[in-house]
Amino acid sequence: MRSLSRPRVLTVAFAAGVVLLAGCSDDSPTAPAVPAPPALSASAVATLASEVRVLAAGRGIGPLSRPAPVRAELTQLGQALAFDKILSGNRDIACMTCHLPAFGTGDARSLSIGQGANGLGPSRAHPTGEFIPRNAPPMFNLFALKPLFWDGRVVVDDQGKPVTPAGQRVNPHMSDAFEFGALSALPLFPVVSREEMRATTGNELAAVSDKQTQQVWNDLMVRLGRIQEYRRMFEAAYPGTRFAEMNFGHASNAIAGFLIDRLAFNDSPWDRFLAGDDAAMSDVQLRGAKNFLSARCSICHNGPALTDNQFHNVAVAQFGPGKGDGPSGHDDFGRGRETGLAQDRYAFRTPPLRNVELTAPYGHDGAFFDLRAFVAHYSESHLKLNAFDGSGLEPVLQGTLLHNFDDILATRDTLLNGVVFAEQTIDEVTEFMKALTDPAARDLGAIAPQNVPSGLPVDRP
């Protein structure tokens, strides 16, 4: 992580435009006024609904089944751990500090701000202006995703075993505790990241070498074991196993169980429509669904979670500290960092679209703050990228925009070639996106505990 002090601001005018879906660019200016089409008759609604269901079935977009119930004791342990700052080196940040319930399990920022900062969400600030290189992805319905993180560096292999950057350091003793596939391994990594949670100085975790992730996990279990309430909660969550026999794989698995149990949502208007209710969505949303399913959008955004679990370069501008790639060291090659393949550069995981209305900003670096702009980007995305000036970003990030557009476009997904949408189409698809919101996901205040066993404050904006 580095301070963002590069004075480099482009002055190209932003060109508004007109979808596939996944994200990057400034918010589009006010769209031209498009006359609203007349209301549909009952017979027209029935016909359109039938067409949409046929198209959805063709893309394998069916109902999203809820995951199996998670035992209450495991969920309670995972909830406490997810909100407890004891898992950070200097006890100043929790997992959920960047995944706040009040902001759709994100932080309403383009790029998150990790340890050493003050404030929450949009008001969070770091004394030296440091950022995490990528946007905090939403935590909804993670049970339905295969690769995790924007670059897919945690995934389950063909034998059903989690594959992670830690390799053999996630030993069988740890993985034996995993009950939820790759998701059980996901919480292992923010706690070892210096920028996100561990810090560079000031605590016993920071003193551990970056190559000794197992030692960091062991030290965290020592911390937790000093708190009697945590020892009790771990043993209740894993009946028949003494705390002394457990490892951080058990803690990571518990956080995964909490995320699955409390952040699974499958009762949106779209779900009710799929179940046979023609009136669940508005006329505009129905037209948007047909547009979405008829165009290339649903090639990548398919299946019950509306993601193909693959990686695509959709012409996203790059800004922020980057991941150390490219001549400047401020670039981010995305999936290409994991595969080493040039053709995978700037490709990122297709985001699931359920509850997307609640999860702005969009894209791997959160370049879109507006849902319509997110949709509009995919029409003539090459023009949108070349016109991106970053003026919609917060000032400290505007000066970090890389003018590497030719490199990005060199591996842009060919699915985007020739994609052009009318303004009305953009409006209708945007409204369809809103039909993917489960009303229960709009208020997540209840998922945060009142307190945690460490006694440290719980973040709740």
C-alpha positions in Angstrom: 0.0 0.0 0.0 1.3 3.5 -0.8 0.2 7.0 -0.3 -1.7 8.4 -3.3 0.2 11.5 -4.2 0.7 11.3 -7.9 -0.3 14.6 -9.5 -1.7 13.3 -12.7 -5.2 14.4 -13.8 -6.5 13.9 -17.3 -8.7 16.6 -18.8 -10.5 14.6 -21.5 -14.2 15.5 -21.5 -16.5 12.6 -20.3 -18.7 11.3 -23.0 -22.0 10.0 -21.9 -23.2 7.0 -23.5 -25.2 4.1 -23.7 -24.5 -2.7 -21.4 -23.3 -6.0 -20.8 -22.5 -5.4 -17.1 -19.6 -5.2 -14.6 -18.3 -1.7 -14.3 -16.1 1.4 -14.8 -16.5 5.1 -15.5 -17.7 8.4 -14.2 -21.4 8.8 -13.5 -23.2 9.6 -16.7 -24.7 13.0 -17.1 -28.5 13.3 -17.1 -29.9 11.1 -19.8 -31.9 12.6 -22.6 -35.6 12.6 -21.9 -37.1 9.5 -23.4 -40.9 9.4 -23.7 -42.3 6.7 -21.5 -43.9 3.9 -23.6 -47.7 3.3 -23.0 -48.8 1.0 -20.3 -49.2 -2.6 -21.4 -52.5 -4.4 -21.5 -53.1 -7.5 -19.4 -52.7 -9.7 -22.5 -49.5 -7.9 -23.5 -48.0 -8.3 -20.0 -48.8 -12.0 -20.2 -47.1 -12.3 -23.6 -44.1 -10.4 -22.4 -43.8 -12.4 -19.2 -43.9 -15.6 -21.2 -41.1 -14.4 -23.5 -39.0 -13.3 -20.5 -39.4 -16.7 -18.8 -38.3 -18.5 -22.0 -35.3 -16.3 -22.4 -34.3 -16.8 -18.7 -34.6 -20.5 -19.0 -32.4 -20.4 -22.0 -29.7 -18.7 -20.0 -30.1 -21.1 -17.0 -31.4 -18.2 -14.9 -33.7 -19.8 -12.5 -34.7 -19.4 -8.8 -31.9 -19.1 -6.3 -32.3 -21.8 -3.7 -31.5 -20.9 -0.1 -28.4 -22.6 1.4 -28.8 -25.3 4.0 -29.4 -23.9 7.5 -26.3 -23.1 9.5 -26.3 -24.1 13.2 -27.1 -21.1 15.4 -23.9 -21.5 17.6 -21.7 -21.3 14.5 -23.5 -18.3 13.2 -23.2 -16.5 16.5 -19.5 -17.2 16.7 -19.0 -16.0 13.1 -21.0 -12.8 13.7 -18.9 -11.9 16.7 -15.6 -12.6 14.9 -16.7 -10.7 11.8 -17.4 -7.5 13.8 -14.6 -7.8 16.4 -11.6 -5.7 15.9 -9.5 -8.1 17.9 -8.7 -9.8 14.6 -6.7 -6.8 13.4 -3.1 -6.2 14.4 -3.7 -2.9 16.2 -7.3 -3.7 17.2 -8.6 -0.8 15.1 -10.6 -2.5 12.3 -12.9 -5.5 11.9 -13.8 -7.5 8.8 -17.1 -5.7 8.6 -15.6 -2.2 8.8 -15.3 -2.4 5.0 -18.5 -4.4 4.6 -20.9 -2.3 6.6 -24.6 -3.3 6.8 -25.7 0.3 6.3 -24.0 0.4 2.9 -25.2 -2.9 1.4 -22.2 -4.8 2.9 -19.8 -2.4 1.3 -18.5 1.0 2.4 -19.8 3.4 -0.3 -16.3 4.2 -1.4 -14.5 3.5 -4.7 -11.5 2.0 -2.9 -11.6 0.9 0.7 -9.5 2.3 3.5 -8.0 -0.3 5.8 -6.2 -0.2 9.1 -4.9 2.9 10.7 -7.8 5.0 9.6 -10.6 6.9 11.3 -14.3 7.1 10.5 -16.6 4.8 8.6 -17.9 4.6 5.0 -17.7 7.8 3.0 -16.3 9.7 6.0 -13.4 7.2 6.6 -10.0 8.8 6.1 -6.4 7.7 6.5 -3.8 10.0 8.0 -1.4 9.3 5.1 -4.0 9.0 2.3 -3.7 5.3 1.8 -6.2 3.1 0.1 -6.8 -0.6 -0.5 -6.3 -1.2 -4.3 -9.8 -2.6 -5.0 -13.4 -1.9 -4.1 -14.9 -3.9 -1.2 -17.2 -6.4 -2.9 -20.7 -7.0 -1.5 -21.2 -10.1 0.7 -24.7 -11.1 -0.5 -25.3 -14.7 -1.5 -21.6 -15.7 -1.4 -22.6 -19.3 -1.2 -23.6 -19.1 -4.8 -20.2 -17.9 -6.0 -17.3 -20.2 -7.1 -14.2 -18.0 -7.4 -13.8 -15.4 -4.6 -12.2 -12.0 -4.6 -12.1 -9.9 -7.7 -9.3 -12.0 -9.2 -10.6 -15.4 -8.2 -7.5 -16.2 -6.1 -9.6 -18.4 -3.7 -11.6 -21.1 -5.5 -12.5 -24.8 -5.2 -10.7 -27.2 -7.5 -12.2 -30.1 -9.4 -11.7 -32.3 -6.4 -13.7 -29.9 -4.2 -10.7 -28.7 -2.3 -10.1 -24.9 -1.7 -7.2 -23.4 -3.6 -5.7 -20.3 -2.0 -2.6 -18.1 -2.3 -1.4 -19.6 0.9 -0.9 -23.0 -0.7 0.2 -25.7 1.7 0.1 -23.2 4.6 -3.6 -23.9 4.7 -2.8 -27.4 6.0 -5.2 -30.3 6.3 -5.8 -29.6 10.0 -7.2 -26.2 8.9 -9.1 -27.3 5.9 -10.7 -30.1 7.9 -12.7 -27.4 9.7 -14.1 -26.0 6.4 -17.8 -26.7 5.9 -18.6 -24.1 3.1 -16.0 -24.8 0.4 -13.8 -21.9 -0.7 -15.9 -19.4 1.3 -14.6 -21.0 4.5 -11.1 -20.0 3.4 -11.9 -16.4 2.4 -11.6 -14.9 5.9 -8.1 -16.2 6.3 -6.6 -13.5 4.1 -7.8 -10.0 5.2 -6.3 -10.7 8.6 -2.8 -11.4 7.2 -2.9 -8.4 4.8 -0.9 -5.5 6.4 -2.9 -2.9 4.5 -6.3 -4.3 5.4 -6.0 -5.5 9.0 -2.5 -6.6 10.2 -0.6 -3.3 10.1 3.1 -2.8 9.6 4.1 -1.9 13.2 2.7 -1.7 16.7 1.6 -5.3 17.5 2.8 -8.9 17.6 1.1 -9.8 14.3 3.0 -7.1 12.5 6.3 -8.5 13.7 5.7 -11.8 11.9 7.3 -12.2 8.4 4.9 -12.0 5.5 5.9 -15.6 4.6 4.7 -16.9 8.0 1.0 -16.6 7.6 0.5 -19.7 9.7 2.1 -17.9 12.6 -0.2 -14.9 12.2 -3.2 -17.3 12.4 -1.8 -19.1 15.4 -1.2 -15.8 17.2 -4.8 -14.7 16.5 -6.0 -17.9 18.1 -3.8 -17.1 21.1 -5.5 -13.7 21.4 -9.0 -15.3 21.1 -8.1 -18.0 23.6 -7.4 -15.4 26.3 -11.1 -14.4 26.3 -13.2 -16.9 28.1 -16.3 -16.0 26.2 -14.7 -16.9 22.9 -13.4 -20.2 24.2 -17.0 -21.0 25.3 -18.4 -19.9 21.9 -15.9 -21.9 19.9 -16.7 -25.1 21.8 -20.4 -24.5 21.5 -20.0 -24.0 17.7 -17.9 -27.2 17.3 -19.4 -29.7 19.8 -16.9 -32.3 21.0 -13.8 -30.3 20.1 -11.9 -28.5 22.8 -10.7 -25.0 22.0 -7.0 -26.1 22.5 -7.5 -28.4 19.5 -8.8 -25.7 17.2 -7.0 -23.4 14.7 -7.9 -20.3 12.8 -9.5 -22.5 10.2 -12.3 -22.9 12.7 -12.6 -19.1 13.1 -12.6 -18.5 9.3 -15.2 -21.2 8.8 -17.4 -19.6 11.4 -17.3 -16.2 9.7 -18.3 -18.0 6.5 -21.2 -19.6 8.2 -22.4 -16.3 9.5 -22.2 -14.7 6.0 -24.2 -17.5 4.5 -26.8 -17.6 7.2 -27.4 -13.9 7.5 -26.7 -12.6 4.0 -28.6 -15.0 1.8 -31.5 -13.3 -0.1 -33.8 -14.8 -2.7 -37.2 -13.1 -2.4 -36.9 -10.2 -4.9 -39.6 -9.2 -7.4 -37.6 -11.1 -9.9 -37.8 -14.3 -7.8 -41.6 -13.8 -7.4 -41.8 -13.3 -11.1 -39.9 -16.6 -11.7 -42.3 -18.3 -9.3 -45.3 -17.3 -11.6 -46.4 -13.8 -10.5 -46.7 -11.8 -13.7 -47.4 -8.7 -11.7 -44.3 -8.9 -9.5 -42.4 -6.5 -11.7 -43.5 -3.3 -13.4 -44.0 -3.0 -17.2 -40.7 -1.2 -17.5 -38.9 -3.8 -15.5 -40.4 -6.6 -17.7 -39.2 -4.8 -20.8 -35.8 -4.3 -19.2 -35.6 -8.0 -18.4 -36.4 -8.8 -22.0 -33.7 -6.4 -23.2 -31.2 -7.8 -20.7 -31.9 -11.4 -21.6 -32.0 -10.8 -25.4 -28.7 -8.9 -25.5 -25.2 -10.1 -24.5 -25.7 -9.0 -20.8 -26.9 -12.5 -19.8 -24.0 -14.3 -21.5 -21.9 -13.3 -18.5 -24.6 -12.5 -16.0 -26.4 -15.9 -16.0 -27.4 -18.6 -13.6 -29.5 -18.1 -10.4 -27.0 -15.6 -9.0 -26.6 -13.7 -12.3 -22.9 -14.4 -12.7 -21.1 -16.9 -14.9 -18.3 -17.1 -12.2 -15.8 -16.2 -14.9 -13.5 -13.3 -15.6 -13.9 -10.5 -18.2 -12.1 -7.3 -19.2 -14.9 -4.8 -19.6 -12.8 -1.7 -20.2 -12.5 -0.5 -16.7 -10.3 2.5 -16.1 -7.5 2.0 -13.5 -6.8 4.3 -10.6 -5.6 4.1 -7.1 -2.5 2.5 -5.6 -2.7 -0.5 -7.9 -1.3 -3.9 -7.2 2.3 -3.3 -8.3 1.7 -4.2 -12.0 2.9 -2.3 -15.1 5.7 0.1 -15.6 4.3 2.5 -13.0 3.7 -0.2 -10.4 0.2 1.4 -9.9 -1.6 -0.9 -12.4 -3.8 -3.9 -11.6 -3.7 -6.8 -14.0 -6.6 -8.5 -12.3 -7.0 -12.2 -13.2 -3.8 -11.9 -15.1 -1.9 -11.6 -11.8 -3.1 -15.1 -10.9 -2.7 -16.9 -14.2 0.3 -15.1 -15.6 -1.4 -14.9 -19.0 -1.3 -11.7 -20.9 -4.8 -12.3 -22.3 -6.2 -12.3 -18.7 -5.0 -8.8 -17.9 -7.6 -6.4 -16.7 -10.2 -9.3 -16.4 -12.1 -9.4 -13.2 -14.8 -11.7 -11.8 -18.3 -11.1 -13.2 -20.2 -9.6 -10.2 -23.5 -11.2 -9.2 -26.4 -8.8 -9.7 -28.7 -9.7 -6.9 -29.2 -6.6 -4.7 -26.9 -4.6 -7.1 -29.1 -1.5 -6.5 -27.8 -1.4 -2.9 -24.1 -2.0 -3.6 -22.7 1.2 -5.3 -20.1 2.1 -6.3 -19.5 -0.5 -9.0 -16.6 -2.1 -10.7 -13.3 -3.6 -9.3 -12.2 -0.1 -8.3 -15.6 1.4 -7.8 -15.5 3.9 -10.6 -19.3 4.0 -11.0 -21.4 5.6 -8.3 -24.7 5.5 -10.3 -26.5 2.3 -11.4 -27.6 3.8 -14.7 -24.0 4.9 -15.5 -22.9 1.3 -14.6 -25.4 0.0 -17.2 -24.6 2.7 -19.8 -20.9 1.9 -19.8 -21.3 -1.2 -21.8 -22.6 0.6 -24.8 -19.5 1.6 -26.8 -17.4 0.9 -23.8 -14.2 1.7 -25.8 -15.4 5.3 -26.3 -16.5 5.5 -22.6 -13.0 4.4 -21.5 -11.2 6.8 -23.7 -13.4 9.6 -22.4 -13.0 8.7 -18.7 -11.4 11.6 -16.8 -12.0 10.5 -13.3 -13.7 13.8 -12.4 -16.4 12.0 -10.5 -13.9 10.4 -8.1 -12.9 11.9 -4.8 -10.1 14.4 -5.3 -7.2 12.4 -3.9 -8.0 9.6 -6.3 -8.4 11.8 -9.4 -4.7 12.3 -9.6 -4.0 8.6 -9.7 -5.9 7.8 -12.9 -3.6 5.8 -15.3 -3.8 6.7 -19.0 -3.3 3.1 -20.0 -6.5 2.8 -22.0 -4.8 1.3 -25.1 -3.4 -1.5 -22.9 -6.8 -2.2 -21.4 -8.6 -2.2 -24.7 -6.0 -4.6 -26.2 -7.6 -7.4 -24.1 -11.1 -6.1 -23.8 -13.6 -8.9 -24.0 -14.8 -9.4 -27.6 -18.4 -9.8 -26.3 -18.4 -6.0 -26.0 -17.5 -5.4 -29.7 -20.4 -3.6 -31.4 -22.6 -3.3 -28.3 -24.7 -0.2 -28.6 -27.9 0.6 -26.7 -30.5 3.2 -27.0 -31.2 5.5 -24.0 -34.6 3.8 -23.4 -33.0 0.4 -23.3 -30.5 1.7 -20.7 -33.4 3.1 -18.6 -35.3 -0.2 -18.8 -32.4 -2.4 -18.0 -31.6 -0.2 -15.0 -35.1 -0.6 -13.7 -34.8 -4.4 -14.2 -31.7 -4.3 -12.0 -33.8 -2.8 -9.2 -36.2 -5.7 -9.5 -33.3 -7.9 -8.3 -33.4 -6.3 -4.8 -34.8 -8.4 -2.0 -36.7 -6.0 0.3 -35.2 -7.7 3.3 -31.8 -6.7 2.2 -32.6 -3.0 2.5 -32.2 -2.8 6.2 -29.4 -5.0 7.6 -29.0 -3.2 10.9 -30.0 -6.4 12.8 -27.0 -8.4 11.6 -24.5 -6.3 13.7 -24.2 -7.5 17.3 -24.6 -5.0 20.2 -21.2 -6.0 21.5 -18.4 -8.5 21.0 -16.5 -10.7 23.5 -13.3 -8.5 23.3 -15.2 -5.5 24.5 -13.9 -3.4 21.6 -16.4 -1.0 19.9 -18.6 -2.4 17.1 -18.7 -0.3 13.9 -22.2 0.7 13.1 -22.6 4.0 11.0 
